[in-house]
């Protein structure tokens, strides 16, 4: 087996030697048998060891010959006794489902011609060798093995418990899992018991460990492996790389694993929003070099077991469209160009979006009204029994001038509003079973202004004369801030705006283009372009 870990041969050889010396479970080069390397303790001898651990106590003779031991009763303390596992007492081990959330199933009856059936996995259920687990969307299961190893299976994954063996009454545990698809994260051999071994086998590689924390993603053609603590041996196509903590590797089916690459660091979540009052919930990820995609999971617990939603995004933004109100934790990590996930970050946030705020109808945003007691209208929200209306003189609603609880969708201001700019907002209210109000967020704020509409001009202030098809108009100057707006229609020919003028001047003169009945509309216009009702002056023009 070749070693490729981005190191020179001497360094790689040193790593393998160190691993071999540390381990008590290895492959015997000559016989290709799994070997238990047992360190002799004070008082140990070959006869007593064989009675305690071997299927046939008389096989001590085989051990004496294999290990070149002269005196079976006198063996140095710390001597590494090589013991073929085929000689050691063993019983099948089991795993236990210590955490189950979402849709997690145990597959049964998968042998032809019977189609497989899926049975919901129960919390605490014991699982033996051969058990096949399947998870669906927003689901997770954590299994605990005989040596305390914990493996968490993520959503849309399939895992087969291939081999689980207890040797010599639990002195050593050997576990092999087949990850056919999806992601599994493992904390292996947390007590660091020498001799325990674990392998996760995928369609394209094998990840072998003895005491570490690591993550494996698998599909039919690729395996992604990330070492979070300790070391992992990733083997594929008769090649092996040693992946240290903080590194990851990829193995494509039929090809050697690539040299280890540095894992992306945990995302800095300090800039992420922690309070949301409307959907969707959007998290904009900070810039991170080498990140090409982002994976986020929302859970109700900080250990990210009780999943509510999860998403993978090709851009630095995570958008969760539909989440109930509550307190949540966001688990997020970035993936590099190989698809290898980096370190995880967890960010707490709260959502209070329901009952949803109604859409505001009138006064609309930026609308101006001359009514000092305007009518406020909004749309109905399903399941809302009442609404909270606020009217303020500032956009932050620090100076609320009117606040009402209203049981329909319109309200006319009780007090007159002086000319000014105002802001209004509405929240929905649902009544709980205990009679308390559950008020939702204020989602929209609309600005409007109260400014009297200019009064229409007094016709008595105008002198209008028509002679020789020429119209002469004389009037008084308009009030401060106002101008005159003239529109002339030729009713005889159904022509609109044949003459239009807006000005503060007092004298006007123009020629008529057509004969017959004419209608002159005179209005006041303010600086915002708001015009008054029209004063109408009708006259006739005759050819000479």
N, C-alpha and C positions, 0 to 999 in steps of 0.2 A: 504494500500500500504506500503510495507516494504522499509526501507532506508538502503542502503549499500554503504558507500563511503570511506571505509578504516578508519572510525572514530569510537570512542566509542559511545554508545547510547546517552549520554548527549550532546556530540559535534554535532552529527547528528541532534538531536532534536533542538538544538540552531540554526543550519543553517536553518532548515525548518521554525521555528518560525520567524526568520529574513526575510526569503523570503516572508512569508505570510504577515508580517507587511508592507514590502516594496511594495508589489503588490497591485494593485487595481482591479485585475481580478482573481477570485478564484472559486472553486467549493463548493457550499453550501452542507454541509454534510448531511443535512436532506432531502432536496428535489432533490439533484443531479442536480441542475440547475447552469448554469454559473452566477456568481455574479459579478456585477460592484461595487467596493468599492470606493465611491466618498467622498473626503475630503471636508467638508463644508467650504465655504469661507465667509468672512465678508459680511453681508447683505443677505446671503442665508436663505431661509426658505423652508419648505417642499412643500408649495403650489406653490411658484414660480419655484422651481426645477422641479416639476411634469409637469407644463405647458411647460417648456423648453425642457424637455428630454423624457417624457413618451408618449407612443402612446395614451393612455387615461389619460388625466390630472386628472381625478377623482380617479385614482389608488393611489393617495397620501395616501388614507386611508390604502391600503395594506402595503405601506412602513412604515406608522406610527406603524402599528401592528407588522410588521416583526422586526422593529428596536427598539420597546419598547419606543417610543417617547411620552412624555406626552403632550407637547405643540408644535404643528406643526409650530408655528411662532417664536419660540425661541429655536434654536439649537446651541450648543457651536461650536465656530470656530474650525475646524480641526476634528470635529466628523466624523467618517468613516461611511457613509450611505451605507448600503447594498441594492443593487438594482438588482433584477433578470433581466437578459438580455432579457427575454421574454417580459418584460414590456417596454423596451427602444426602441425609434424610431431607425430604421435602414434602410439602403439602401445598395445594392451591391456596392462594391468598384471595382476598376480596377487596373491593373498593366500596366506599359509601358516598352517596350523594349528600353533601353537607350544605349545599346551597342550590336552590332551584328557583328560577324566575322566568316568566314567560312560558313559551311552548317548548318543552323539552320532552322528547319521546325516547322510549326504548323499543328498538326494532326487533320484532319476533317473527319466526316462521319464514325466513328468507330463502329457504331451500326449495328448488324446483320440485314439483310443479306449483307449489303453493306460493302465492304472492305474499310479500312481507306485510305485516300489520304493525301499526304504530300505537303503542300503549303509553299514556302519560307517565312520566317518571315521578315517583313520589320522593319527597324530602326524607332523608334517612334511609332510603332503600339501599340494600346491599347488592352489589353487582359482582358477578364472577367472570372468569376468563371467557371470552367470546361475546360478551355483551356489546351491543352496538347502540350508540347514542346519536340522536339527531336533534339539532336545535333549529328553530325557525326565527323569523324576524324579531328583533328586540328581545332576545332570549339569552339566557346564560345558565350554565350549570358548573358547579365546582365539585370535583371528586377528591376524596382523601384516601390515600393508599396506606398499606400496612406500616410503612416506615414514617408516616406523617407527611409524605409528599402531597402537595396540592396542585391539581391541574384544573384550570378554568377553561371551559369551552365556550367560545363566543357564538354570536348569531350565525345561522345558516352554515353550520359545520356538521361534520360526520366523523365520529371517533369509534374505533373498535378496540376493546380491551383484549389485546392479543394474548399476552402471557403475564401472569401474576403468580409468583412462586415465593413461598417462605422456606428457607433452608435452615435446617437444624434448629427447629423450634423458634425461628425468628431471629437467629443470629445474623442472618443475611437475607436481603429481599432483592428479587430481580423482577423488574417490570418492563414490559414492552407494550407500547400503544401504537396503533395504526391511525394516523390522521389522514383521512381520505380527502377531506376538503375543509376549508375554513381556518380559523385561528385558535391555537391553544397556548395558554401562558402557564408556566410551571414553576413552582418553587420546589425543587427536588431535594430529597434527603435533608430536611432542615436540621436534623440532629447530627448530621455529618458522621453517620455510622459507617465505619470502614467495611467495605465489601458490598454495600448496597449499590445497585446499578439500575439505570433507567435509559430506555431508548424510545424516541418517537420516530416512527417510520412513516415516511410519506411516499407517494408514487415516484418521486425523483431523488430522494436522499434519506439519510438516517442521521438524526441528532442524538448523540450519546453523551450522557452526563452522569455525575456521581454526587454532586452537591452544589447546586447553583440555581439561579433564577434566569429563565430565558423564555423567549417567545418564538413560536413557529407558525408560519402561514403556509398553506398548501393548496394546490389545485392539481389537475391531471398532469401538468407539465413543469411546474415550477415549485420550488421550496424557498421560502424566505426565512432566515433565522437571525434573531437578535439576542445577544447575550447581555443581560442587565446586571448580573453579578456572577463571579466565578468564571468557569470555562466550559466551552461546549466543543465536542468533536463533531464536525459536520462531514459526513462521508457520502460520496456519490461517484459513480463510474470508476471504482477502484482507486479513488483519490480521497485525501482527507485534508481538511484545514482545521487548525485549532483557533477557535474564535474566543478571544478574551473579552472580559467585561468592557462595555463601551463600544463594541464592534459588532458588525453584522455581516452576513454573507448570503449569497444566492446560489442555488443549484438548479440548473435546467436539466430536464430529463435526458439522460445519456451523455451528459457533459460533466467535467469536474467542477467542484464548487469554485466560485471566484475568490480571489484573495480578500481577506476581511477589509471592510470599509468602516470608517468612524460613524457611529450612530449620530443622528441629529439630536441636538440638545433639546431639553424641555422648553416648550413655548412660554414666553413671558406673558402671563395673563393679567398683569397689573393694569393694563389699559382697557381691559374688557369691561363692558357694562355689567353691573350686578343687580340692577333694578329695571324691570320691564313692565309696562302698563298696557301694551298692546301686542298683538301678533302681526306678522311673524316675529319670532325671536331671532335676532341677527347678531352674530359675532364676527367682527372684522379682525382677522389674524394679523399680528405684526409681521413686518418683513423678516424673513429668515433665509439666509443663504442656503442654496442647494435643496430647498424644499420645493416639491412639485405638486404635492397634493396634501390634503388635510383630512383627518378622520376625527369625528366628534361623537361622543355618546352622552346622553342626558340620563341621569339616574336620580332617584330620590334618596340615595344613601351615598356617603362619601367613599365607600368601598366599590362603588359602581357595579353593584350586583343587581339592584332592582331597576332595570332599564325602562325608560319611557320612550326614547327615540334615539336613533343613530343615523349618521349620514357621512358620506365621503364626498369631498368636493375637490375639483381640479383647480379652483381658484381660492385665494386666501380669504374665504368667507364661508361661514357655516350658517345656514338658514333652516330653522325649525318652524314649520308652518302651523302645526296644530298640537299644542301642549296644554293640558289643564293648568289652572292656577295652582301655585304651590312653591315650595322651596326646593331647589334642585342643585345638582353638582354636574358640571360639564367636565368630562374627561376628553382631552384632546392631545393628539400628537401628529407631527408632520411625517410625511414619507419622502424618501429621496427618489432619484431617478430609477433606482432598481426596484422601488416599491417597498423597501425595508422601512419599517416604522421606527421612529426614534423614541426618546424618553417621553413619558406621559406627564402632563400637567393637569391639575384638578382645580376648577374654578367654581365657587359657589355663586348662585344667583337666585333671585326671586321673581316670579311672574304673578302679576295681579291684573289680568286683562278681562276678566268676566265678572259680572255681566258686561257684554260689550257696550261701548259708548255709541249713542245714536249718531246718525249723520245729521249735520246741521243744515237747515233749509233756508231760513231767512231770519234776520238780515244776513245776506251772503257776505262772504269775505270781501272787504273793501267797499261794501255798499254804503250809500249815503241816504239818509232818510230825513224828511222834514217833519216827521211825526215825533213829537217830544215824548210820547208814550208808545213806542213801537211795539208791534206784535212779533213775538219770537215763536218760531215753528221748527220742529225737528221730526225725524222719521221714527216709527215704532220699532222697538227691539223686542224680539220674541222672549217671553218669560219675564219681562220687566213689568213690575206692578206700579212703579213710580219712577220719577226722574228728579235729579238735583240740578237746578239751574243757578248759575253764578253770573252776575254782571259786574264788571270791574272797570276801573279807569286805567289799569296797567296790565301789561301782558302777563306778568307774573302773579296776578290776582292777590297782591298784597293789600290792595285797597278795594275791597268788594263793597259795592254800594247797594246791591240787592241780591238776596239769596233765598230761593224758594224750593220747597218740596212739592212737586206737581204730579198729579195722577193721570194727566192726559199729555198730548204732544204739542200744546201751544199755550202761550202765556203772554198777556199784555202787561207791560210795566205799570206798576201802581203809581209810582212817583214820576213826575216829569223830569226828563233828562235835559239839562242845559246843553247848549251847543258845545260839542267836544267830540273827541275820539273815544270809543269804548271797546271793550272786549267781552265776549260771552262764551260760555261752554256749558255742556250738559253731560251728566253721568247717569247711567241706568241703575236702578235699585231693584233687587230681588228680596222678597221677604222670606226669611228662613222659617223652619218648622217651629222654632222657639219664639217667633215673633220679632226677632231682630232683623234690622236692615242689613243687607249685603250690598254695599255700594261699589260699583265698578269704577274704573279709571275715567278721567277726562281725556279723551283721545284727541279731540279737535278743539281749536280755539279760533274764533272768527272775529275779525276786527270790523267795526262799522263806525259811522260818524253820524251825529245828529247835527244837522245844519239846516235852518229854515230855507225852503225853496223860495227863490225871489218872487215877489208879488208881480202880477202882470201890470204893464204900463197903463197909465190913465190916458185914454184917448183925448181927453180935453186938453192935454198938454201938447198936442200935436196939431200943426197947421199943415194941411195937405192940399195941394193945388195941381190940377191936371189941365194942361193947355198945349195945343200943338204937339200932341203925343209926348209931351215932356212932363215928368212928374217932379214936383218940388216938395220937399218935406223939411219943415222946421220944427224944432222941439227944444226943450230945456235939457241941460246936461243930466246924465243919469246919476243916481246916488253913488257914493264912494264904493268901489269894489265891483260895480256893475257896468255893463255895456249894453248897447241895444243890438238886437238881432232881428233883421228884416228878411222875410221870405215872401216873394210875389208869385202867385199862381195865375195863369191865364185860364179861367174856367171855360171860356168859349171853345178853346181848342184843347182842353184837358191837358195843359202843360203845367208841370210842377217846377217851382223854383227857377223861374225865368230870370229873376233877379234876387241875389242873396248878398247881404251885407251885415258884418258885425263890426261895431265901432262905438267909440264914446263921443263922436262928433255930434254937433247939433243941427247941421245942415246937410241935406242929401239931394242929389239931382241925377235923373237918368231918363233915357228915351225908351218908350214902349216899342216893342217889336211886333206886337199883334194888337188887333182891335177887339172889341167886345168886352164882356164882363171880366173884371180883374178883382182878385182878392189879395189884400196885403195883410200879412201876419206880423205883428210887432210883439217882441218878447224882451224881457230882461234876461241877461246871462251873467253868472258870477265867474270868478277866476278859475273855478274847477270845470267850467263848461256846463254847469247845470242851468237849465233854462226854465223860465216861468211859464205859466199858461199864456196863451196868446190873446192879445187884443186884436180884434178883426176890423178891418176897414175895407168896404166894398165900393167899387166905382166902375163906371163904364168909359170906354175910350171909343170915339167915333172918328171915322176918316174925315178929313177937311173937305 
